[in-house]
């Protein structure tokens, strides 16, 4: 079966051997196995901490958590009751449909609508859909956001981000092309410094030291390279990208496995500087395509 469903997850199987596993909790992709053009054997491409909770008790430490409607601590007056990174990553989504099932791709659609408990924290009417498509050497994830309110309920203002934990040796990775792009450094000590734009001067960005950078007008396509691998992320409608690796400070993260930070780099396309705005009836789609190049 190319699409296998159980109570808490969906498994996609591509006829050429790739697989992907999505928890309904948070619509979190928790595994993507794919070979490359050189190696047929499917390898795990995402990092998930061995200490991550997969039972819906807290957001998953790894894979692709979906960040919506706020990135980091809430800053918008309508988001003040929300937790860090919003609620999409910690709600149970519904299985919608199989979108495609052939050699070009195996694809499913999950949905999240507001519930009374979400409304207590976030009153704006919305509908989310998340389409995950698996191809031979590629996974695509598209987040659809719709304002299903009336003009009287006002615009839906949100941030969104796909928090990819790319499995790679963090001390050896480089991310390109970010040279010349302005960014905000969340590791700075004061709010004033965190809010001060800097310009990336490196041809190849690394994460050998604690890194938590929010790039502003980012190019939209990124290459993540290390001595034995290259992964490409192409995006649409995500004007920002976050590069995060805590290095040794990762030891302070409760659900991080020992030295887990050595095994991944987060490269996270998002709309996180300012807010996307949808009037009643309008929709927005943010897309990413992650491809194994080598
Ligand atoms: O996207 C980077 C970031 O916002 C970092 O600041 C870091 O805290 C990380 O996400 C993880 O956040 P979490 O809430 O999952 O612990």
Boltz pocket constraint, residues with backbone or C-beta under 6 A from the ligand:
constraints:
  - pocket:
      binder: B
      contacts: [[A, 59], [A, 60], [A, 72], [A, 84], [A, 85], [A, 163], [A, 186], [A, 212], [A, 242], [A, 244], [A, 268]]
      max_distance: 6.0
